[in-house]
Amino acid sequence: MEKAIQDVYKEAESRSGAPGKYVSLAHVFDRTTETIYTDWSHLGPRGNEIVAQAIAERLLPLLQRPVAKLPMGSHSPRTA
């Protein structure tokens, strides 16, 4: 089972190299020494806080970028 987990982490790291496609949070707990799980797989409040912070750090720069304005009379890309 340990080899399978290592393979998954390796694949995740590989995919996270593609810009804008995938973000790996595989190492988000590497420096954490406190209890973050309530059992073998479910995060407790502190674990959720650490994950939320990591996601926010990756999203905020994207959300702060200026949005390109469409020319007058153009349709939004969201409309069919």
Secondary structure, 3 states (H helix, E strand, C coil): CHHHHHHHHHHHHHHCCCCCCCCCCCCCCCCCCCCCECCCCCECHHHHHHHHHHHHHHHHHHHCCCCCCCCCCCCCCCCC
